[in-house]
């Protein structure tokens, strides 16, 4: 992307805004994750679940606000197509989740927590599983009329031995052994 004609890349961060009288201050929140956020987080009381930018597949982490401190559990990933966003109301254990990947257009599903607990409107444990339920809406439903390209996730070593993730899309009529032109499209991360 560009800003004022200059190449740029961005990382989504979380900030805390404090208002006292007519003065406001905005301070960054240290999520202990260098790549920042992707998608939307869901808050319940003094806790929230946040999608952490992690290349092609976000990781999720439970955070708890304790005074001026922010505690967190180990990050984890969902199974199957990645869960990018959760939306829910305080105190409710059923959410809306957006799932999708390079070969599966995004779809909105009902999502429930299994194995964990919510007490007093807060996530009390990260020992739970996010369970993808019924598909409720497919915003790109028109894609069902098209044959989508098969894709493959690839990784390679980049500068400073960083692991780089990418996607290889195959032509719909792909035949092994036949040569095809390659188009390289770069995207500034940390997510695709």
C-alpha positions as CSV (number, residue, x, y, z in Angstrom):
1,X,0.0,0.0,0.0
2,X,1.0,3.6,-0.2
3,X,0.7,6.6,2.1
4,X,1.5,10.0,0.5
5,X,3.0,8.3,-2.5
6,X,5.5,6.3,-0.4
7,X,5.5,2.5,0.0
8,X,4.3,1.4,3.4
9,X,3.1,-1.6,5.4
10,X,0.9,-1.6,8.5
11,X,0.4,-3.6,11.6
12,X,-2.9,-3.3,13.5
13,X,-2.4,-2.5,17.1
14,X,-4.6,-2.1,20.2
15,X,-4.7,1.2,22.0
16,X,-6.3,2.3,25.3
17,X,-8.0,5.7,25.3
18,X,-8.4,7.4,28.6
19,X,-10.6,10.5,29.0
20,X,-10.3,12.8,32.0
21,X,-12.4,15.9,31.8
22,X,-11.6,17.6,28.5
23,X,-8.3,15.8,28.0
24,X,-7.8,12.4,26.3
25,X,-4.7,10.3,26.0
26,X,-4.2,7.3,23.8
27,X,-1.6,4.7,24.7
28,X,-0.6,1.5,22.9
29,X,-1.4,-1.8,24.6
30,X,1.4,-4.4,24.6
31,X,-0.1,-7.6,23.4
32,X,3.2,-9.5,23.6
33,X,2.9,-10.3,19.9
34,X,5.2,-8.6,17.4
35,X,2.9,-8.9,14.4
36,X,-0.2,-7.1,15.9
37,X,-3.8,-8.0,15.4
38,X,-5.8,-9.2,12.4
39,X,-9.6,-9.2,12.3
40,X,-11.8,-8.1,15.3
41,X,-11.5,-9.0,18.9
42,X,-14.4,-9.9,21.2
43,X,-14.5,-8.5,24.7
44,X,-16.4,-9.9,27.7
45,X,-16.0,-8.1,31.0
46,X,-12.3,-7.6,31.8
47,X,-11.3,-10.3,29.3
48,X,-11.1,-10.5,25.5
49,X,-10.2,-12.9,22.8
50,X,-7.9,-11.4,20.1
51,X,-6.9,-12.7,16.7
52,X,-3.1,-12.3,16.4
53,X,-1.6,-11.8,12.9
54,X,0.3,-15.0,12.1
55,X,0.7,-15.1,8.4
56,X,-2.0,-17.1,6.6
57,X,-3.7,-18.5,9.8
58,X,-4.4,-16.2,12.7
59,X,-3.7,-17.4,16.2
60,X,-6.1,-16.5,19.1
61,X,-5.2,-15.6,22.6
62,X,-7.2,-14.8,25.7
63,X,-6.3,-11.6,27.6
64,X,-7.4,-10.4,31.0
65,X,-7.1,-6.8,32.2
66,X,-5.9,-6.7,35.9
67,X,-5.6,-3.1,36.9
68,X,-2.9,-1.6,34.7
69,X,-1.6,-5.0,33.7
70,X,-2.6,-7.3,30.9
71,X,-2.2,-11.0,31.4
72,X,-2.6,-13.6,28.6
73,X,-2.6,-17.3,27.9
74,X,-0.6,-19.1,25.2
75,X,-1.9,-18.5,21.7
76,X,-3.7,-21.2,19.8
77,X,-5.2,-21.8,16.3
78,X,-8.6,-23.1,15.2
79,X,-8.9,-26.2,13.0
80,X,-9.9,-26.1,9.4
81,X,-10.3,-22.8,7.5
82,X,-9.0,-20.0,9.7
83,X,-11.3,-18.1,12.0
84,X,-10.5,-14.4,11.3
85,X,-13.1,-12.5,13.4
86,X,-15.5,-13.0,16.3
87,X,-18.4,-10.8,17.1
88,X,-20.6,-11.2,20.2
89,X,-22.5,-9.4,22.9
90,X,-21.3,-9.3,26.5
91,X,-22.3,-12.3,28.6
92,X,-23.5,-14.3,25.6
93,X,-21.7,-17.6,24.8
94,X,-22.8,-17.7,21.2
95,X,-20.9,-15.6,18.7
96,X,-20.7,-14.9,15.0
97,X,-17.4,-15.9,13.4
98,X,-15.9,-15.3,9.9
99,X,-14.1,-18.3,8.5
100,X,-12.3,-18.5,5.1
101,X,-9.0,-19.1,3.3
102,X,-7.5,-18.8,-0.1
103,X,-9.7,-21.6,-1.5
104,X,-12.8,-21.1,0.6
105,X,-14.6,-17.7,0.3
106,X,-15.4,-16.2,3.7
107,X,-18.6,-17.3,5.4
108,X,-20.3,-16.3,8.6
109,X,-20.9,-19.1,11.1
110,X,-22.6,-19.4,14.5
111,X,-19.7,-20.1,16.9
112,X,-19.9,-21.5,20.5
113,X,-17.3,-22.1,23.2
114,X,-16.9,-25.7,24.4
115,X,-14.9,-26.8,27.4
116,X,-14.2,-23.4,28.8
117,X,-16.2,-21.2,31.1
118,X,-17.7,-17.8,31.2
119,X,-18.5,-16.4,34.6
120,X,-19.8,-12.9,35.3
121,X,-19.6,-12.1,31.6
122,X,-15.9,-12.9,31.4
123,X,-13.9,-15.6,29.7
124,X,-12.5,-17.4,32.8
125,X,-10.4,-20.0,31.0
126,X,-8.6,-20.5,27.7
127,X,-9.0,-24.2,28.0
128,X,-11.8,-24.1,25.6
129,X,-12.4,-24.9,22.0
130,X,-14.1,-22.6,19.5
131,X,-16.7,-24.7,17.8
132,X,-17.8,-23.7,14.3
133,X,-21.5,-24.2,13.9
134,X,-24.1,-23.6,11.3
135,X,-23.3,-21.4,8.3
136,X,-25.5,-18.4,8.5
137,X,-24.4,-16.2,5.6
138,X,-22.0,-16.4,2.7
139,X,-21.4,-12.8,1.5
140,X,-19.7,-14.0,-1.6
141,X,-22.3,-16.6,-2.4
142,X,-22.0,-15.8,-6.1
143,X,-18.6,-17.5,-6.2
144,X,-20.6,-20.8,-6.1
145,X,-21.2,-20.4,-9.8
146,X,-17.4,-20.4,-10.5
147,X,-14.7,-23.0,-10.3
148,X,-12.2,-21.6,-7.8
149,X,-8.5,-22.1,-8.3
150,X,-6.8,-24.7,-6.2
151,X,-4.3,-23.1,-3.9
152,X,-1.3,-24.4,-1.9
153,X,0.4,-22.8,1.1
154,X,4.1,-22.4,0.7
155,X,6.9,-21.3,3.1
156,X,10.4,-20.1,2.4
157,X,13.3,-18.3,4.2
158,X,13.4,-14.6,3.7
159,X,15.7,-11.8,4.9
160,X,17.2,-12.5,8.3
161,X,16.0,-16.1,8.0
162,X,12.4,-15.0,8.6
163,X,9.8,-17.6,7.6
164,X,7.7,-16.2,4.7
165,X,4.4,-17.6,3.8
166,X,2.7,-17.4,0.4
167,X,0.1,-18.9,-1.7
168,X,0.5,-20.7,-5.1
169,X,-2.7,-20.7,-7.2
170,X,-3.0,-23.3,-9.9
171,X,-4.8,-22.8,-13.2
172,X,-8.2,-24.4,-13.2
173,X,-7.1,-26.7,-16.0
174,X,-3.7,-27.5,-14.4
175,X,-1.9,-30.6,-15.7
176,X,1.2,-31.9,-13.9
177,X,4.3,-31.6,-16.1
178,X,3.0,-28.8,-18.3
179,X,4.7,-25.4,-18.0
180,X,2.7,-22.3,-17.1
181,X,3.6,-18.7,-16.7
182,X,4.1,-17.5,-13.1
183,X,2.8,-14.2,-11.8
184,X,4.2,-13.0,-8.5
185,X,2.0,-10.6,-6.5
186,X,3.6,-9.3,-3.3
187,X,1.6,-8.1,-0.3
188,X,2.9,-6.3,2.7
189,X,2.2,-8.4,5.8
190,X,1.9,-9.4,8.5
191,X,-1.2,-11.2,7.1
192,X,-2.3,-12.1,3.6
